[in-house]
Amino acid sequence: MTYSIPERIRLAQTPTPLVRLERLSAELGGAQVWIKRDDLTGVEVSGNKVRKLEYVLADARAAGCDTLVTEGTSQSNHCRATAAVCARLGLKSMLLFRPGPCAGPPVGNHLLDVLFGAETRNFTREEFSASRARIIADVLAELRSAGRVPRFTPAGASEPVGCWGYIQAMRELAGQVAAAGLGACDVVAAVSSGGTFAGMVLGRKLHRTDDLHLTGVPVSDDVPYHLDAITRLCRETAAQFELGITISPDDLHFLDGYVGAGYAIPYADEIEALRLLARTEGIVLDPVYTGKAFCGLLAEVRAGRLGRERPVIFLHTGGVFSNFAWPELVAG
Ligand SMILES: *Cc1c(COP(=O)(O)O)cnc(C)c1O
């Protein structure tokens, strides 16, 4: 293979632990449930986004950028991680919120964005989706005319260079699975902007870790949407970095039925799943992404379709701070 790996800036605490959930496994009648703790990539930079930002920030720095511009909701884990890494590297961050925060003092991720000194702009969801390209172009033009050198990264840093975060995380995980003597495993992860799952799928092929069987759990959109978006992102990444691999829709397996009423709209079974893991293991999920994905994993384990013949590994992608934006809901 002659592909070239892009530069990265080390920001995440890796390797993150791979641990067996002893008490939960017992509670589930002797299933084999493991967790990959990517919620422990850092405190301010906790979660999956920092693995992608390591590559995006290296790219931005090489291009002489002084400001990273990105998009998300005001409770976005990605926006918070971006604000944190920019502060750490002496760059500015500009967060385009869609929608902006509710009235009242900042809470959850947004509180941290304020602490990190991020600049923010608020848009309604409708306004942003109707004129996204123009809004982004206008903000970039405005920053350039003020003498700044901005770079835009899309929601979740899900662009080809960002996919390298999870291309390389798959190598890390495969090494840990081998060291633990686990053999073939299922790996379950939440899917939204898609860069995490795209990276995993690419990494599996590139590193030939065929024993890791990947399942994505959509938490924001339907399966056809994610199938299309992730196939395209994988192809773009493979082409840009000359990976010499092809990804077809057959490489992508999804567990459907756990979006609920929509993105960032939690539901009762999900909160039950979140509470079960907290109570049995002292590990906190989040109400937007990992709660839904873990809810799907639990249902499959209870139905005997996962965690019986071979271990199942849940990729904990983080999100702890958004619990503090939904206190009534999470506390019940
Ligand atoms: C962003 C996010 C995800 C989804 O990752 P994508 O790469 O956007 O698909 C999962 N879990 C958490 C906690 C996240 O913040």
The ligand as a Gaussian input file, in Angstrom:
#p B3LYP/6-31G(d) Opt

LIG

0 1
 C      -20.948000      13.482000      17.178000
 C      -21.224000      12.367000      18.103000
 C      -21.518000      11.067000      17.623000
 C      -21.691000      10.751000      16.159000
 O      -20.506000      10.793000      15.432000
 P      -20.550000      11.213000      13.897000
 O      -19.154000      11.128000      13.453000
 O      -21.137000      12.595000      13.852000
 O      -21.451000      10.255000      13.188000
 C      -21.708000      10.059000      18.547000
 N      -21.642000      10.309000      19.875000
 C      -21.383000      11.526000      20.366000
 C      -21.365000      11.704000      21.838000
 C      -21.163000      12.596000      19.508000
 O      -20.917000      13.822000      20.008000

